[in-house]
Amino acid sequence: MVQVTRKDEREANENVIRRFNRKVLQSGVLSTAKASMRFSKPISKTERRNKAIIRKARKADKMAKMRLGVR
C-alpha cells in the first residue's frame, strides 16, 4: 500500500505534499492503522472492574502525594 507521488518539473513542493496527503486520505491507510491501534482484546467485566479500581487507587495515591509535596 505504498503511495507514489511524482513531482512535475515546475510543480511546487507544497502541491506535491497536498496531492500525497489527499491520496493517503482517500486510500484509507491512516484510518485502518488508527483502528488497529485502538483495538483491544475483549476482557471480562470483572477484569475491567478490577483494573478500574487499581487505576482509581493509584490516582488517589498520586494526588495525595502531590498535595503533600512528595514525589
CHARMM-style PDB file with segment names, atoms N, HN, CA, C and O in Angstrom:
ATOM      1  N   MET     1       0.822  -1.186   0.000  1.00  0.00      PROA
ATOM      2  CA  MET     1       0.000   0.000   0.000  1.00  0.00      PROA
ATOM      3  C   MET     1       0.869   1.253   0.000  1.00  0.00      PROA
ATOM      4  O   MET     1       0.640   2.177   0.781  1.00  0.00      PROA
ATOM      5  N   VAL     2       1.835   1.276  -0.854  1.00  0.00      PROA
ATOM      6  HN  VAL     2       2.020   0.526  -1.488  1.00  0.00      PROA
ATOM      7  CA  VAL     2       2.722   2.429  -0.963  1.00  0.00      PROA
ATOM      8  C   VAL     2       2.085   3.458  -1.878  1.00  0.00      PROA
ATOM      9  O   VAL     2       1.627   3.129  -2.972  1.00  0.00      PROA
ATOM     10  N   GLN     3       2.056   4.696  -1.429  1.00  0.00      PROA
ATOM     11  HN  GLN     3       2.428   4.963  -0.540  1.00  0.00      PROA
ATOM     12  CA  GLN     3       1.503   5.784  -2.229  1.00  0.00      PROA
ATOM     13  C   GLN     3       2.644   6.467  -2.972  1.00  0.00      PROA
ATOM     14  O   GLN     3       3.567   6.987  -2.345  1.00  0.00      PROA
ATOM     15  N   VAL     4       2.591   6.472  -4.288  1.00  0.00      PROA
ATOM     16  HN  VAL     4       1.841   6.050  -4.797  1.00  0.00      PROA
ATOM     17  CA  VAL     4       3.640   7.078  -5.099  1.00  0.00      PROA
ATOM     18  C   VAL     4       3.112   8.376  -5.676  1.00  0.00      PROA
ATOM     19  O   VAL     4       2.058   8.404  -6.311  1.00  0.00      PROA
ATOM     20  N   THR     5       3.857   9.457  -5.448  1.00  0.00      PROA
ATOM     21  HN  THR     5       4.713   9.434  -4.932  1.00  0.00      PROA
ATOM     22  CA  THR     5       3.505  10.757  -5.995  1.00  0.00      PROA
ATOM     23  C   THR     5       4.752  11.327  -6.642  1.00  0.00      PROA
ATOM     24  O   THR     5       5.758  11.559  -5.971  1.00  0.00      PROA
ATOM     25  N   ARG     6       4.687  11.549  -7.927  1.00  0.00      PROA
ATOM     26  HN  ARG     6       3.870  11.360  -8.472  1.00  0.00      PROA
ATOM     27  CA  ARG     6       5.838  12.084  -8.647  1.00  0.00      PROA
ATOM     28  C   ARG     6       5.663  13.578  -8.854  1.00  0.00      PROA
ATOM     29  O   ARG     6       4.557  14.071  -9.072  1.00  0.00      PROA
ATOM     30  N   LYS     7       6.780  14.281  -8.780  1.00  0.00      PROA
ATOM     31  HN  LYS     7       7.679  13.880  -8.602  1.00  0.00      PROA
ATOM     32  CA  LYS     7       6.763  15.726  -8.928  1.00  0.00      PROA
ATOM     33  C   LYS     7       6.985  16.100 -10.389  1.00  0.00      PROA
ATOM     34  O   LYS     7       7.891  15.583 -11.042  1.00  0.00      PROA
ATOM     35  N   ASP     8       6.140  17.011 -10.897  1.00  0.00      PROA
ATOM     36  HN  ASP     8       5.404  17.431 -10.367  1.00  0.00      PROA
ATOM     37  CA  ASP     8       6.352  17.545 -12.234  1.00  0.00      PROA
ATOM     38  C   ASP     8       7.506  18.547 -12.185  1.00  0.00      PROA
ATOM     39  O   ASP     8       7.961  18.930 -11.108  1.00  0.00      PROA
ATOM     40  N   GLU     9       7.970  18.962 -13.352  1.00  0.00      PROA
ATOM     41  HN  GLU     9       7.601  18.651 -14.228  1.00  0.00      PROA
ATOM     42  CA  GLU     9       9.148  19.835 -13.395  1.00  0.00      PROA
ATOM     43  C   GLU     9       8.937  21.168 -12.693  1.00  0.00      PROA
ATOM     44  O   GLU     9       9.778  21.596 -11.902  1.00  0.00      PROA
ATOM     45  N   ARG    10       7.813  21.829 -12.979  1.00  0.00      PROA
ATOM     46  HN  ARG    10       7.130  21.481 -13.621  1.00  0.00      PROA
ATOM     47  CA  ARG    10       7.600  23.172 -12.436  1.00  0.00      PROA
ATOM     48  C   ARG    10       6.611  23.185 -11.276  1.00  0.00      PROA
ATOM     49  O   ARG    10       6.085  24.242 -10.927  1.00  0.00      PROA
ATOM     50  N   GLU    11       6.361  22.058 -10.692  1.00  0.00      PROA
ATOM     51  HN  GLU    11       6.789  21.200 -10.976  1.00  0.00      PROA
ATOM     52  CA  GLU    11       5.369  21.989  -9.613  1.00  0.00      PROA
ATOM     53  C   GLU    11       6.012  22.338  -8.270  1.00  0.00      PROA
ATOM     54  O   GLU    11       7.145  21.941  -7.998  1.00  0.00      PROA
ATOM     55  N   ALA    12       5.300  23.067  -7.450  1.00  0.00      PROA
ATOM     56  HN  ALA    12       4.380  23.390  -7.671  1.00  0.00      PROA
ATOM     57  CA  ALA    12       5.805  23.463  -6.134  1.00  0.00      PROA
ATOM     58  C   ALA    12       5.745  22.267  -5.180  1.00  0.00      PROA
ATOM     59  O   ALA    12       4.919  21.366  -5.331  1.00  0.00      PROA
ATOM     60  N   ASN    13       6.637  22.289  -4.203  1.00  0.00      PROA
ATOM     61  HN  ASN    13       7.307  23.021  -4.080  1.00  0.00      PROA
ATOM     62  CA  ASN    13       6.692  21.202  -3.222  1.00  0.00      PROA
ATOM     63  C   ASN    13       5.393  21.091  -2.427  1.00  0.00      PROA
ATOM     64  O   ASN    13       4.952  19.989  -2.103  1.00  0.00      PROA
ATOM     65  N   GLU    14       4.783  22.232  -2.116  1.00  0.00      PROA
ATOM     66  HN  GLU    14       5.141  23.128  -2.380  1.00  0.00      PROA
ATOM     67  CA  GLU    14       3.543  22.220  -1.343  1.00  0.00      PROA
ATOM     68  C   GLU    14       2.437  21.468  -2.082  1.00  0.00      PROA
ATOM     69  O   GLU    14       1.648  20.743  -1.476  1.00  0.00      PROA
ATOM     70  N   ASN    15       2.395  21.653  -3.403  1.00  0.00      PROA
ATOM     71  HN  ASN    15       3.036  22.242  -3.895  1.00  0.00      PROA
ATOM     72  CA  ASN    15       1.377  20.956  -4.195  1.00  0.00      PROA
ATOM     73  C   ASN    15       1.592  19.443  -4.185  1.00  0.00      PROA
ATOM     74  O   ASN    15       0.634  18.671  -4.133  1.00  0.00      PROA
ATOM     75  N   VAL    16       2.848  19.031  -4.236  1.00  0.00      PROA
ATOM     76  HN  VAL    16       3.626  19.658  -4.278  1.00  0.00      PROA
ATOM     77  CA  VAL    16       3.151  17.592  -4.196  1.00  0.00      PROA
ATOM     78  C   VAL    16       2.725  17.009  -2.861  1.00  0.00      PROA
ATOM     79  O   VAL    16       2.134  15.931  -2.803  1.00  0.00      PROA
ATOM     80  N   ILE    17       3.027  17.726  -1.793  1.00  0.00      PROA
ATOM     81  HN  ILE    17       3.506  18.603  -1.840  1.00  0.00      PROA
ATOM     82  CA  ILE    17       2.656  17.258  -0.453  1.00  0.00      PROA
ATOM     83  C   ILE    17       1.139  17.195  -0.325  1.00  0.00      PROA
ATOM     84  O   ILE    17       0.602  16.247   0.247  1.00  0.00      PROA
ATOM     85  N   ARG    18       0.452  18.194  -0.851  1.00  0.00      PROA
ATOM     86  HN  ARG    18       0.889  18.964  -1.316  1.00  0.00      PROA
ATOM     87  CA  ARG    18      -1.006  18.233  -0.787  1.00  0.00      PROA
ATOM     88  C   ARG    18      -1.599  17.052  -1.554  1.00  0.00      PROA
ATOM     89  O   ARG    18      -2.525  16.404  -1.067  1.00  0.00      PROA
ATOM     90  N   ARG    19      -1.073  16.767  -2.750  1.00  0.00      PROA
ATOM     91  HN  ARG    19      -0.321  17.294  -3.145  1.00  0.00      PROA
ATOM     92  CA  ARG    19      -1.570  15.629  -3.531  1.00  0.00      PROA
ATOM     93  C   ARG    19      -1.318  14.309  -2.809  1.00  0.00      PROA
ATOM     94  O   ARG    19      -2.172  13.423  -2.793  1.00  0.00      PROA
ATOM     95  N   PHE    20      -0.135  14.192  -2.213  1.00  0.00      PROA
ATOM     96  HN  PHE    20       0.559  14.912  -2.227  1.00  0.00      PROA
ATOM     97  CA  PHE    20       0.202  12.968  -1.479  1.00  0.00      PROA
ATOM     98  C   PHE    20      -0.754  12.770  -0.302  1.00  0.00      PROA
ATOM     99  O   PHE    20      -1.275  11.674  -0.093  1.00  0.00      PROA
ATOM    100  N   ASN    21      -0.979  13.840   0.462  1.00  0.00      PROA
ATOM    101  HN  ASN    21      -0.556  14.730   0.292  1.00  0.00      PROA
ATOM    102  CA  ASN    21      -1.890  13.740   1.611  1.00  0.00      PROA
ATOM    103  C   ASN    21      -3.293  13.341   1.168  1.00  0.00      PROA
ATOM    104  O   ASN    21      -3.949  12.537   1.830  1.00  0.00      PROA
ATOM    105  N   ARG    22      -3.754  13.898   0.057  1.00  0.00      PROA
ATOM    106  HN  ARG    22      -3.221  14.551  -0.481  1.00  0.00      PROA
ATOM    107  CA  ARG    22      -5.085  13.566  -0.452  1.00  0.00      PROA
ATOM    108  C   ARG    22      -5.147  12.090  -0.835  1.00  0.00      PROA
ATOM    109  O   ARG    22      -6.129  11.412  -0.530  1.00  0.00      PROA
ATOM    110  N   LYS    23      -4.105  11.588  -1.504  1.00  0.00      PROA
ATOM    111  HN  LYS    23      -3.308  12.139  -1.751  1.00  0.00      PROA
ATOM    112  CA  LYS    23      -4.080  10.171  -1.897  1.00  0.00      PROA
ATOM    113  C   LYS    23      -4.103   9.257  -0.680  1.00  0.00      PROA
ATOM    114  O   LYS    23      -4.796   8.240  -0.670  1.00  0.00      PROA
ATOM    115  N   VAL    24      -3.343   9.624   0.344  1.00  0.00      PROA
ATOM    116  HN  VAL    24      -2.780  10.451   0.337  1.00  0.00      PROA
ATOM    117  CA  VAL    24      -3.293   8.802   1.555  1.00  0.00      PROA
ATOM    118  C   VAL    24      -4.662   8.783   2.229  1.00  0.00      PROA
ATOM    119  O   VAL    24      -5.133   7.727   2.652  1.00  0.00      PROA
ATOM    120  N   LEU    25      -5.302   9.952   2.330  1.00  0.00      PROA
ATOM    121  HN  LEU    25      -4.919  10.809   1.986  1.00  0.00      PROA
ATOM    122  CA  LEU    25      -6.625  10.003   2.954  1.00  0.00      PROA
ATOM    123  C   LEU    25      -7.648   9.198   2.164  1.00  0.00      PROA
ATOM    124  O   LEU    25      -8.471   8.498   2.755  1.00  0.00      PROA
ATOM    125  N   GLN    26      -7.608   9.286   0.850  1.00  0.00      PROA
ATOM    126  HN  GLN    26      -6.939   9.854   0.370  1.00  0.00      PROA
ATOM    127  CA  GLN    26      -8.578   8.575   0.027  1.00  0.00      PROA
ATOM    128  C   GLN    26      -8.355   7.069   0.047  1.00  0.00      PROA
ATOM    129  O   GLN    26      -9.309   6.302  -0.087  1.00  0.00      PROA
ATOM    130  N   SER    27      -7.118   6.640   0.212  1.00  0.00      PROA
ATOM    131  HN  SER    27      -6.343   7.264   0.322  1.00  0.00      PROA
ATOM    132  CA  SER    27      -6.847   5.202   0.217  1.00  0.00      PROA
ATOM    133  C   SER    27      -7.302   4.534   1.506  1.00  0.00      PROA
ATOM    134  O   SER    27      -7.557   3.330   1.518  1.00  0.00      PROA
ATOM    135  N   GLY    28      -7.408   5.303   2.604  1.00  0.00      PROA
ATOM    136  HN  GLY    28      -7.201   6.281   2.594  1.00  0.00      PROA
ATOM    137  CA  GLY    28      -7.863   4.736   3.879  1.00  0.00      PROA
ATOM    138  C   GLY    28      -6.769   4.067   4.671  1.00  0.00      PROA
ATOM    139  O   GLY    28      -7.065   3.316   5.601  1.00  0.00      PROA
ATOM    140  N   VAL    29      -5.516   4.310   4.342  1.00  0.00      PROA
ATOM    141  HN  VAL    29      -5.276   4.920   3.587  1.00  0.00      PROA
ATOM    142  CA  VAL    29      -4.406   3.680   5.047  1.00  0.00      PROA
ATOM    143  C   VAL    29      -4.358   4.147   6.495  1.00  0.00      PROA
ATOM    144  O   VAL    29      -4.192   3.341   7.410  1.00  0.00      PROA
ATOM    145  N   LEU    30      -4.505   5.454   6.697  1.00  0.00      PROA
ATOM    146  HN  LEU    30      -4.640   6.109   5.953  1.00  0.00      PROA
ATOM    147  CA  LEU    30      -4.433   6.001   8.051  1.00  0.00      PROA
ATOM    148  C   LEU    30      -5.583   5.515   8.919  1.00  0.00      PROA
ATOM    149  O   LEU    30      -5.378   5.196  10.090  1.00  0.00      PROA
ATOM    150  N   SER    31      -6.773   5.454   8.372  1.00  0.00      PROA
ATOM    151  HN  SER    31      -6.939   5.713   7.420  1.00  0.00      PROA
ATOM    152  CA  SER    31      -7.922   5.030   9.175  1.00  0.00      PROA
ATOM    153  C   SER    31      -7.772   3.580   9.635  1.00  0.00      PROA
ATOM    154  O   SER    31      -8.121   3.251  10.769  1.00  0.00      PROA
ATOM    155  N   THR    32      -7.256   2.711   8.762  1.00  0.00      PROA
ATOM    156  HN  THR    32      -6.973   2.978   7.841  1.00  0.00      PROA
ATOM    157  CA  THR    32      -7.056   1.317   9.177  1.00  0.00      PROA
ATOM    158  C   THR    32      -5.947   1.207  10.214  1.00  0.00      PROA
ATOM    159  O   THR    32      -6.037   0.398  11.137  1.00  0.00      PROA
ATOM    160  N   ALA    33      -4.903   2.017  10.068  1.00  0.00      PROA
ATOM    161  HN  ALA    33      -4.830   2.674   9.318  1.00  0.00      PROA
ATOM    162  CA  ALA    33      -3.810   1.979  11.039  1.00  0.00      PROA
ATOM    163  C   ALA    33      -4.289   2.462  12.402  1.00  0.00      PROA
ATOM    164  O   ALA    33      -3.952   1.868  13.427  1.00  0.00      PROA
ATOM    165  N   LYS    34      -5.071   3.534  12.418  1.00  0.00      PROA
ATOM    166  HN  LYS    34      -5.344   4.016  11.586  1.00  0.00      PROA
ATOM    167  CA  LYS    34      -5.588   4.046  13.690  1.00  0.00      PROA
ATOM    168  C   LYS    34      -6.567   3.069  14.322  1.00  0.00      PROA
ATOM    169  O   LYS    34      -6.587   2.906  15.542  1.00  0.00      PROA
ATOM    170  N   ALA    35      -7.373   2.422  13.498  1.00  0.00      PROA
ATOM    171  HN  ALA    35      -7.356   2.554  12.507  1.00  0.00      PROA
ATOM    172  CA  ALA    35      -8.326   1.441  14.028  1.00  0.00      PROA
ATOM    173  C   ALA    35      -7.594   0.271  14.667  1.00  0.00      PROA
ATOM    174  O   ALA    35      -8.024  -0.233  15.705  1.00  0.00      PROA
ATOM    175  N   SER    36      -6.496  -0.167  14.063  1.00  0.00      PROA
ATOM    176  HN  SER    36      -6.147   0.243  13.220  1.00  0.00      PROA
ATOM    177  CA  SER    36      -5.756  -1.285  14.643  1.00  0.00      PROA
ATOM    178  C   SER    36      -5.039  -0.864  15.913  1.00  0.00      PROA
ATOM    179  O   SER    36      -4.802  -1.696  16.788  1.00  0.00      PROA
ATOM    180  N   MET    37      -4.687   0.412  16.034  1.00  0.00      PROA
ATOM    181  HN  MET    37      -4.880   1.088  15.323  1.00  0.00      PROA
ATOM    182  CA  MET    37      -4.050   0.894  17.263  1.00  0.00      PROA
ATOM    183  C   MET    37      -5.049   0.913  18.417  1.00  0.00      PROA
ATOM    184  O   MET    37      -4.687   0.635  19.560  1.00  0.00      PROA
ATOM    185  N   ARG    38      -6.299   1.240  18.120  1.00  0.00      PROA
ATOM    186  HN  ARG    38      -6.593   1.466  17.191  1.00  0.00      PROA
ATOM    187  CA  ARG    38      -7.314   1.343  19.175  1.00  0.00      PROA
ATOM    188  C   ARG    38      -7.900  -0.010  19.559  1.00  0.00      PROA
ATOM    189  O   ARG    38      -8.592  -0.106  20.573  1.00  0.00      PROA
ATOM    190  N   PHE    39      -7.648  -1.039  18.793  1.00  0.00      PROA
ATOM    191  HN  PHE    39      -7.086  -0.961  17.970  1.00  0.00      PROA
ATOM    192  CA  PHE    39      -8.244  -2.348  19.054  1.00  0.00      PROA
ATOM    193  C   PHE    39      -7.732  -2.904  20.375  1.00  0.00      PROA
ATOM    194  O   PHE    39      -6.530  -2.881  20.640  1.00  0.00      PROA
ATOM    195  N   SER    40      -8.631  -3.395  21.191  1.00  0.00      PROA
ATOM    196  HN  SER    40      -9.608  -3.413  20.976  1.00  0.00      PROA
ATOM    197  CA  SER    40      -8.225  -4.063  22.424  1.00  0.00      PROA
ATOM    198  C   SER    40      -8.963  -5.388  22.522  1.00  0.00      PROA
ATOM    199  O   SER    40     -10.115  -5.507  22.103  1.00  0.00      PROA
ATOM    200  N   LYS    41      -8.301  -6.355  23.069  1.00  0.00      PROA
ATOM    201  HN  LYS    41      -7.365  -6.259  23.409  1.00  0.00      PROA
ATOM    202  CA  LYS    41      -8.897  -7.676  23.192  1.00  0.00      PROA
ATOM    203  C   LYS    41     -10.059  -7.607  24.184  1.00  0.00      PROA
ATOM    204  O   LYS    41      -9.987  -6.879  25.174  1.00  0.00      PROA
ATOM    205  N   PRO    42     -11.107  -8.347  23.928  1.00  0.00      PROA
ATOM    206  CA  PRO    42     -12.244  -8.330  24.850  1.00  0.00      PROA
ATOM    207  C   PRO    42     -11.865  -8.964  26.186  1.00  0.00      PROA
ATOM    208  O   PRO    42     -11.314 -10.064  26.233  1.00  0.00      PROA
ATOM    209  N   ILE    43     -12.169  -8.252  27.267  1.00  0.00      PROA
ATOM    210  HN  ILE    43     -12.616  -7.358  27.229  1.00  0.00      PROA
ATOM    211  CA  ILE    43     -11.874  -8.781  28.598  1.00  0.00      PROA
ATOM    212  C   ILE    43     -13.177  -8.871  29.379  1.00  0.00      PROA
ATOM    213  O   ILE    43     -14.179  -8.251  29.022  1.00  0.00      PROA
ATOM    214  N   SER    44     -13.144  -9.646  30.437  1.00  0.00      PROA
ATOM    215  HN  SER    44     -12.330 -10.150  30.727  1.00  0.00      PROA
ATOM    216  CA  SER    44     -14.361  -9.861  31.202  1.00  0.00      PROA
ATOM    217  C   SER    44     -14.716  -8.618  32.015  1.00  0.00      PROA
ATOM    218  O   SER    44     -13.890  -7.727  32.215  1.00  0.00      PROA
ATOM    219  N   LYS    45     -15.944  -8.582  32.469  1.00  0.00      PROA
ATOM    220  HN  LYS    45     -16.615  -9.306  32.306  1.00  0.00      PROA
ATOM    221  CA  LYS    45     -16.434  -7.434  33.224  1.00  0.00      PROA
ATOM    222  C   LYS    45     -15.690  -7.307  34.559  1.00  0.00      PROA
ATOM    223  O   LYS    45     -15.374  -6.198  34.992  1.00  0.00      PROA
ATOM    224  N   THR    46     -15.415  -8.421  35.197  1.00  0.00      PROA
ATOM    225  HN  THR    46     -15.671  -9.322  34.846  1.00  0.00      PROA
ATOM    226  CA  THR    46     -14.733  -8.369  36.493  1.00  0.00      PROA
ATOM    227  C   THR    46     -13.301  -7.872  36.334  1.00  0.00      PROA
ATOM    228  O   THR    46     -12.801  -7.114  37.165  1.00  0.00      PROA
ATOM    229  N   GLU    47     -12.646  -8.307  35.257  1.00  0.00      PROA
ATOM    230  HN  GLU    47     -13.053  -8.923  34.581  1.00  0.00      PROA
ATOM    231  CA  GLU    47     -11.278  -7.841  34.998  1.00  0.00      PROA
ATOM    232  C   GLU    47     -11.250  -6.339  34.781  1.00  0.00      PROA
ATOM    233  O   GLU    47     -10.392  -5.633  35.311  1.00  0.00      PROA
ATOM    234  N   ARG    48     -12.214  -5.859  33.984  1.00  0.00      PROA
ATOM    235  HN  ARG    48     -12.911  -6.432  33.553  1.00  0.00      PROA
ATOM    236  CA  ARG    48     -12.301  -4.431  33.708  1.00  0.00      PROA
ATOM    237  C   ARG    48     -12.546  -3.653  35.000  1.00  0.00      PROA
ATOM    238  O   ARG    48     -11.956  -2.595  35.218  1.00  0.00      PROA
ATOM    239  N   ARG    49     -13.418  -4.185  35.852  1.00  0.00      PROA
ATOM    240  HN  ARG    49     -13.897  -5.045  35.676  1.00  0.00      PROA
ATOM    241  CA  ARG    49     -13.721  -3.554  37.137  1.00  0.00      PROA
ATOM    242  C   ARG    49     -12.482  -3.490  38.028  1.00  0.00      PROA
ATOM    243  O   ARG    49     -12.189  -2.461  38.637  1.00  0.00      PROA
ATOM    244  N   ASN    50     -11.762  -4.610  38.093  1.00  0.00      PROA
ATOM    245  HN  ASN    50     -12.000  -5.446  37.599  1.00  0.00      PROA
ATOM    246  CA  ASN    50     -10.564  -4.658  38.932  1.00  0.00      PROA
ATOM    247  C   ASN    50      -9.510  -3.663  38.454  1.00  0.00      PROA
ATOM    248  O   ASN    50      -8.864  -2.996  39.263  1.00  0.00      PROA
ATOM    249  N   LYS    51      -9.342  -3.567  37.138  1.00  0.00      PROA
ATOM    250  HN  LYS    51      -9.867  -4.108  36.481  1.00  0.00      PROA
ATOM    251  CA  LYS    51      -8.380  -2.610  36.600  1.00  0.00      PROA
ATOM    252  C   LYS    51      -8.787  -1.179  36.923  1.00  0.00      PROA
ATOM    253  O   LYS    51      -7.937  -0.342  37.227  1.00  0.00      PROA
ATOM    254  N   ALA    52     -10.084  -0.897  36.857  1.00  0.00      PROA
ATOM    255  HN  ALA    52     -10.774  -1.577  36.609  1.00  0.00      PROA
ATOM    256  CA  ALA    52     -10.573   0.443  37.172  1.00  0.00      PROA
ATOM    257  C   ALA    52     -10.330   0.776  38.636  1.00  0.00      PROA
ATOM    258  O   ALA    52      -9.963   1.904  38.965  1.00  0.00      PROA
ATOM    259  N   ILE    53     -10.532  -0.191  39.509  1.00  0.00      PROA
ATOM    260  HN  ILE    53     -10.831  -1.107  39.242  1.00  0.00      PROA
ATOM    261  CA  ILE    53     -10.286   0.021  40.940  1.00  0.00      PROA
ATOM    262  C   ILE    53      -8.817   0.322  41.188  1.00  0.00      PROA
ATOM    263  O   ILE    53      -8.486   1.225  41.956  1.00  0.00      PROA
ATOM    264  N   ILE    54      -7.928  -0.436  40.535  1.00  0.00      PROA
ATOM    265  HN  ILE    54      -8.197  -1.170  39.910  1.00  0.00      PROA
ATOM    266  CA  ILE    54      -6.486  -0.214  40.690  1.00  0.00      PROA
ATOM    267  C   ILE    54      -6.101   1.165  40.173  1.00  0.00      PROA
ATOM    268  O   ILE    54      -5.329   1.878  40.815  1.00  0.00      PROA
ATOM    269  N   ARG    55      -6.644   1.550  38.995  1.00  0.00      PROA
ATOM    270  HN  ARG    55      -7.271   0.971  38.474  1.00  0.00      PROA
ATOM    271  CA  ARG    55      -6.363   2.877  38.430  1.00  0.00      PROA
ATOM    272  C   ARG    55      -6.796   3.987  39.378  1.00  0.00      PROA
ATOM    273  O   ARG    55      -6.072   4.961  39.589  1.00  0.00      PROA
ATOM    274  N   LYS    56      -7.993   3.824  39.946  1.00  0.00      PROA
ATOM    275  HN  LYS    56      -8.580   3.033  39.774  1.00  0.00      PROA
ATOM    276  CA  LYS    56      -8.534   4.841  40.847  1.00  0.00      PROA
ATOM    277  C   LYS    56      -7.674   4.961  42.104  1.00  0.00      PROA
ATOM    278  O   LYS    56      -7.430   6.065  42.592  1.00  0.00      PROA
ATOM    279  N   ALA    57      -7.220   3.835  42.620  1.00  0.00      PROA
ATOM    280  HN  ALA    57      -7.418   2.938  42.224  1.00  0.00      PROA
ATOM    281  CA  ALA    57      -6.377   3.852  43.822  1.00  0.00      PROA
ATOM    282  C   ALA    57      -5.032   4.514  43.527  1.00  0.00      PROA
ATOM    283  O   ALA    57      -4.538   5.306  44.329  1.00  0.00      PROA
ATOM    284  N   ARG    58      -4.446   4.189  42.384  1.00  0.00      PROA
ATOM    285  HN  ARG    58      -4.847   3.545  41.733  1.00  0.00      PROA
ATOM    286  CA  ARG    58      -3.165   4.809  42.023  1.00  0.00      PROA
ATOM    287  C   ARG    58      -3.303   6.314  41.856  1.00  0.00      PROA
ATOM    288  O   ARG    58      -2.437   7.077  42.284  1.00  0.00      PROA
ATOM    289  N   LYS    59      -4.397   6.736  41.229  1.00  0.00      PROA
ATOM    290  HN  LYS    59      -5.100   6.116  40.880  1.00  0.00      PROA
ATOM    291  CA  LYS    59      -4.619   8.163  41.023  1.00  0.00      PROA
ATOM    292  C   LYS    59      -4.799   8.881  42.358  1.00  0.00      PROA
ATOM    293  O   LYS    59      -4.259   9.968  42.563  1.00  0.00      PROA
ATOM    294  N   ALA    60      -5.555   8.274  43.256  1.00  0.00      PROA
ATOM    295  HN  ALA    60      -5.994   7.391  43.089  1.00  0.00      PROA
ATOM    296  CA  ALA    60      -5.762   8.872  44.573  1.00  0.00      PROA
ATOM    297  C   ALA    60      -4.446   8.974  45.328  1.00  0.00      PROA
ATOM    298  O   ALA    60      -4.180   9.980  45.985  1.00  0.00      PROA
ATOM    299  N   ASP    61      -3.625   7.942  45.237  1.00  0.00      PROA
ATOM    300  HN  ASP    61      -3.841   7.124  44.703  1.00  0.00      PROA
ATOM    301  CA  ASP    61      -2.320   7.952  45.890  1.00  0.00      PROA
ATOM    302  C   ASP    61      -1.426   9.051  45.309  1.00  0.00      PROA
ATOM    303  O   ASP    61      -0.730   9.753  46.043  1.00  0.00      PROA
ATOM    304  N   LYS    62      -1.455   9.186  44.006  1.00  0.00      PROA
ATOM    305  HN  LYS    62      -2.020   8.615  43.410  1.00  0.00      PROA
ATOM    306  CA  LYS    62      -0.657  10.208  43.336  1.00  0.00      PROA
ATOM    307  C   LYS    62      -1.101  11.609  43.747  1.00  0.00      PROA
ATOM    308  O   LYS    62      -0.270  12.478  44.012  1.00  0.00      PROA
ATOM    309  N   MET    63      -2.415  11.825  43.799  1.00  0.00      PROA
ATOM    310  HN  MET    63      -3.090  11.120  43.584  1.00  0.00      PROA
ATOM    311  CA  MET    63      -2.933  13.133  44.197  1.00  0.00      PROA
ATOM    312  C   MET    63      -2.593  13.443  45.645  1.00  0.00      PROA
ATOM    313  O   MET    63      -2.281  14.588  45.974  1.00  0.00      PROA
ATOM    314  N   ALA    64      -2.648  12.441  46.519  1.00  0.00      PROA
ATOM    315  HN  ALA    64      -2.901  11.511  46.252  1.00  0.00      PROA
ATOM    316  CA  ALA    64      -2.305  12.651  47.927  1.00  0.00      PROA
ATOM    317  C   ALA    64      -0.829  13.038  48.054  1.00  0.00      PROA
ATOM    318  O   ALA    64      -0.488  13.927  48.833  1.00  0.00      PROA
ATOM    319  N   LYS    65       0.036  12.383  47.301  1.00  0.00      PROA
ATOM    320  HN  LYS    65      -0.242  11.660  46.668  1.00  0.00      PROA
ATOM    321  CA  LYS    65       1.453  12.721  47.330  1.00  0.00      PROA
ATOM    322  C   LYS    65       1.702  14.126  46.790  1.00  0.00      PROA
ATOM    323  O   LYS    65       2.562  14.850  47.290  1.00  0.00      PROA
ATOM    324  N   MET    66       0.932  14.505  45.755  1.00  0.00      PROA
ATOM    325  HN  MET    66       0.232  13.917  45.349  1.00  0.00      PROA
ATOM    326  CA  MET    66       1.089  15.857  45.208  1.00  0.00      PROA
ATOM    327  C   MET    66       0.694  16.906  46.222  1.00  0.00      PROA
ATOM    328  O   MET    66       1.345  17.945  46.334  1.00  0.00      PROA
ATOM    329  N   ARG    67      -0.376  16.640  46.969  1.00  0.00      PROA
ATOM    330  HN  ARG    67      -0.905  15.796  46.878  1.00  0.00      PROA
ATOM    331  CA  ARG    67      -0.817  17.601  47.994  1.00  0.00      PROA
ATOM    332  C   ARG    67       0.217  17.752  49.082  1.00  0.00      PROA
ATOM    333  O   ARG    67       0.391  18.844  49.624  1.00  0.00      PROA
ATOM    334  N   LEU    68       0.910  16.672  49.414  1.00  0.00      PROA
ATOM    335  HN  LEU    68       0.769  15.785  48.975  1.00  0.00      PROA
ATOM    336  CA  LEU    68       1.947  16.727  50.450  1.00  0.00      PROA
ATOM    337  C   LEU    68       3.259  17.284  49.937  1.00  0.00      PROA
ATOM    338  O   LEU    68       4.128  17.663  50.722  1.00  0.00      PROA
ATOM    339  N   GLY    69       3.406  17.334  48.623  1.00  0.00      PROA
ATOM    340  HN  GLY    69       2.701  17.026  47.985  1.00  0.00      PROA
ATOM    341  CA  GLY    69       4.628  17.842  48.039  1.00  0.00      PROA
ATOM    342  C   GLY    69       5.706  16.792  47.951  1.00  0.00      PROA
ATOM    343  O   GLY    69       6.886  17.122  47.831  1.00  0.00      PROA
ATOM    344  N   VAL    70       5.319  15.527  48.008  1.00  0.00      PROA
ATOM    345  HN  VAL    70       4.360  15.260  48.105  1.00  0.00      PROA
ATOM    346  CA  VAL    70       6.266  14.416  47.928  1.00  0.00      PROA
ATOM    347  C   VAL    70       6.189  13.833  46.534  1.00  0.00      PROA
ATOM    348  O   VAL    70       5.112  13.739  45.945  1.00  0.00      PROA
ATOM    349  N   ARG    71       7.331  13.445  46.014  1.00  0.00      PROA
ATOM    350  HN  ARG    71       8.206  13.521  46.493  1.00  0.00      PROA
ATOM    351  CA  ARG    71       7.318  12.846  44.676  1.00  0.00      PROA
ATOM    352  C   ARG    71       7.182  11.392  44.734  1.00  0.00      PROA
ATOM    353  OT1 ARG    71       7.153  10.732  43.696  1.00  0.00      PROA
TER     354      ARG     71
END
